[in-house]
Amino acid sequence: MSVPVAGGNALAPVAILLIEDDEVIRRSVTMALERYGYRVTSAGDGLTGLELFREGRHDLLLLDVMLPGLDGIGLCRRVRETSMDPILMMSARGDALDVVSGLEAGADDYVVKPVDTAVLVARIRSLLRRATFSPAARPEDADRPAKRAPLVFGDLTIDTAGLEVFHAGEPVALAPSELRLLLEFAANPGVVLDRQMLLRNVWEYGWHGDSRVVDLCVQRLRRKIGAERIQTVRGFGYKLRR
């Protein structure tokens, strides 16, 4: 996967599957993303979009919530049955239920329509960076072997080098945002992390990010690694139990 650099040039085109039933929006978004160097395949309904997803390889899915045939929520769930590819959902302005439902279904992030092209591209780039994430080397690790021992928290094992997670010995499939969130917790075991800190470090948002993204991603992560592993500290945030 190659992400376009500033100015719209790319080493290789990033493939985006856009599923939007409004033809005007679909065409305008496609043209805007192509100007930034992305390769866009589009569909006007959920069932066609699901077929295109199964037939081709895509680096990111951009889904509208309200789709004919199979809506964006149902499509997101179907995709998550077999794929952890980044999913960015588009929601009508002010429709909180769509946002929450999309995130619960497995979407990594959302944007509110109408969305500014620069904002959309920034969110896409952020998701692609998260999807290709590997932990950065730290100065204190300079003299250590390249292969670090896995992190173990009870029945949870995290291989930070191989980016693999095991719960009770079984592999756990995590979406990019879930993995980034878990790695952030694992880097600060026992430390309470507030929602705005997590938005900055995991979602790369400023202070005006939507904290529902954090809460719902924590819920999904708990279902996969055990509800008791991540503790809620009311009024402050979350922490990973040692």
C-alpha atoms as one frame of an Amber mdcrd trajectory, in Angstrom:
protein
   0.000   0.000   0.000   1.356   3.427  -0.933  -0.115   6.637   0.377  -0.003
   9.691  -1.891   2.462  12.319  -0.810   1.700  16.029  -0.648   0.720  17.397
  -4.021  -1.135  14.289  -5.084   1.791  12.157  -6.375   1.950   8.511  -5.407
   4.431   5.682  -5.747   1.476   3.415  -6.474  -2.198   4.309  -6.458  -4.098
   3.560  -3.293  -7.321   1.740  -4.137 -10.491   3.132  -2.546 -13.925   1.554
  -2.833 -16.569   4.289  -2.640 -20.188   3.255  -2.074 -22.598   6.193  -2.275
 -26.102   6.216  -3.756 -26.224   9.947  -4.549 -24.769  10.183  -8.063 -23.710
  13.823  -7.693 -21.854  13.150  -4.459 -20.367   9.930  -5.843 -18.969  11.691
  -8.903 -17.671  14.717  -7.015 -15.952  12.605  -4.344 -14.451  10.340  -6.996
 -13.055  13.286  -8.937 -11.697  14.915  -5.793  -9.935  11.739  -4.614  -8.523
  11.036  -8.074  -6.960  14.511  -8.079  -5.034  13.407  -4.984  -3.762  10.317
  -6.797  -6.147   7.718  -5.417  -7.668   5.026  -7.609 -11.422   4.966  -6.964
 -13.928   2.237  -7.724 -17.517   3.196  -6.980 -20.968   1.690  -6.572 -24.409
   3.178  -6.031 -25.886   0.526  -3.760 -24.796  -1.781  -0.982 -25.144  -5.122
  -2.770 -23.098  -3.969  -5.773 -20.548  -2.533  -3.367 -20.295  -5.880  -1.565
 -19.702  -7.644  -4.877 -16.946  -5.180  -5.809 -15.367  -5.640  -2.390 -15.300
  -9.420  -2.834 -14.018  -9.251  -6.407 -11.147  -6.802  -5.965  -8.470  -5.667
  -3.554  -8.970  -2.308  -1.920  -6.917  -0.404   0.625  -9.862   1.471   2.132
 -13.665   1.464   1.982 -15.630   4.723   2.013 -19.281   3.954   2.782 -22.444
   6.018   2.978 -24.793   4.968   5.786 -28.044   5.191   3.810 -27.762   2.828
   0.843 -30.409   0.954  -1.156 -30.439  -2.836  -1.123 -27.980  -3.254   1.723
 -27.398  -0.248   3.937 -23.971   0.915   5.059 -24.337  -0.597   8.536 -25.169
  -4.036   7.150 -22.435  -3.744   4.534 -19.890  -2.806   7.186 -20.810  -5.893
   9.209 -20.513  -8.134   6.138 -17.086  -6.730   5.296 -15.896  -7.207   8.868
 -16.730 -10.921   8.657 -13.705 -11.432   6.406 -11.641  -8.246   6.349  -9.941
  -5.774   8.654  -9.451  -3.203   5.868  -9.956   0.401   7.034 -13.564   1.591
   6.781 -14.540   5.259   6.754 -18.274   5.940   6.966 -20.145   9.013   5.796
 -23.128  10.175   7.835 -25.829  12.797   7.380 -25.222  15.922   9.457 -26.399
  15.619  13.050 -27.530  11.994  12.796 -25.855  10.612  15.906 -27.594   7.248
  15.594 -25.966   6.627  12.204 -22.552   7.469  13.625 -22.916   5.211  16.652
 -24.373   2.342  14.605 -21.563   2.576  12.067 -18.825   2.536  14.674 -20.459
  -0.357  16.498 -20.646  -2.274  13.219 -16.866  -2.020  12.872 -16.137   1.238
  11.044 -12.834   2.839  11.999 -13.938   6.440  11.623 -16.640   8.655  10.152
 -17.116  11.981   8.443 -20.243  14.136   8.338 -21.669  15.144   4.963 -21.159
  17.492   3.301 -17.454  17.027   3.923 -14.641  19.295   2.802 -12.250  17.504
   0.439  -9.192  18.421   2.510 -10.827  16.980   5.638 -11.830  13.799   3.815
  -8.326  13.266   2.445  -6.807  13.935   5.869  -9.049  11.282   7.436  -8.197
   8.823   4.656  -4.471   9.396   5.088  -4.802   8.960   8.839  -6.615   5.642
   8.417  -4.044   4.401   5.905  -1.192   5.312   8.257  -2.902   3.390  11.042
  -3.454   0.397   8.770   0.285   0.218   7.959   1.367   1.125  11.482   4.505
  -0.352  13.032   5.805   0.755  16.428   8.491   3.411  16.166  11.879   2.783
  17.677  12.615   4.728  20.850  16.042   5.986  21.986  16.002   3.699  25.024
  15.595   0.696  22.700  18.792   1.433  20.745  20.936  -1.157  22.540  18.235
  -3.809  22.719  17.761  -6.698  20.300  15.528  -5.892  17.344  13.079  -8.610
  18.362  11.295  -7.530  21.545   9.568 -10.021  23.811   5.772 -10.042  23.563
   3.834  -8.059  26.152   1.732 -10.221  28.442  -1.226  -9.021  30.502  -2.880
 -12.046  32.083  -4.353 -14.112  29.240  -3.647 -11.325  26.728  -0.437 -11.459
  24.680   0.638  -8.661  22.340   3.453  -9.171  19.840   4.411  -5.549  19.120
   6.936  -6.540  16.455   4.681  -8.864  14.496   1.540  -6.851  15.354  -0.273
  -9.970  16.501  -2.622 -10.314  19.462  -3.652 -13.473  21.308  -6.399 -13.887
  23.897  -6.295 -17.109  25.916  -3.911 -18.497  23.300  -6.215 -17.780  20.369
  -5.357 -15.174  17.694  -7.499 -12.038  17.752  -8.377 -10.200  14.526  -8.330
  -6.460  15.179  -9.266  -3.588  12.895  -6.528  -0.951  12.472  -8.050   1.432
  15.010  -8.551  -1.360  17.527  -4.929  -2.427  17.189  -3.630   1.124  17.516
  -5.806   1.672  20.582  -4.591  -1.547  22.222  -0.951  -0.679  21.503  -1.480
   2.738  23.086  -2.882   1.090  26.221  -0.091  -1.501  26.250   2.559   1.236
  26.089   1.024   2.741  29.244  -0.130  -0.200  31.398  -1.976   0.865  34.539
  -1.985   4.511  33.422  -5.319   6.281  32.966  -5.579   7.697  29.431  -8.260
  10.282  28.809 -10.344  10.353  25.653  -8.734  13.467  24.177  -5.272  11.961
  24.602  -6.437   8.826  22.822  -7.993  10.881  20.020  -4.665  12.656  19.504
  -2.452   9.577  19.687  -4.629   6.952  18.003  -6.944   8.868  15.679  -4.596
  11.856  15.194  -7.399  14.296  15.950  -7.059  17.669  17.615  -9.032  18.676
  20.668 -12.314  18.727  18.744 -12.513  15.027  17.941 -15.657  13.087  18.798
 -15.074  11.018  21.938 -17.769   8.546  20.858 -15.153   7.114  18.495 -13.016
   6.211  21.509 -15.851   4.795  23.616 -17.198   2.574  20.855 -13.763   1.327
  19.839 -13.111   0.427  23.496 -16.383  -1.520  23.509 -15.366  -3.478  20.411
 -11.925  -4.143  21.852 -13.393  -5.413  25.121 -15.538  -7.925  23.261 -12.391
  -9.345  21.653  -9.849  -9.330  24.504 -12.099  -9.570  27.547 -14.241  -6.899
  29.170 -12.201  -6.917  32.378  -8.906  -6.094  30.655  -9.732  -2.416  30.006
 -11.020  -0.569  33.049 -13.192   2.537  32.936 -12.135   5.272  35.352 -15.253
   7.399  35.555 -14.744  11.050  34.789 -11.222  10.456  33.505 -10.848   7.759
  30.872  -9.581   4.179  30.537  -6.611   2.078  31.561  -5.251  -1.344  30.729
  -5.083  -3.672  33.738  -1.628  -5.031  34.330
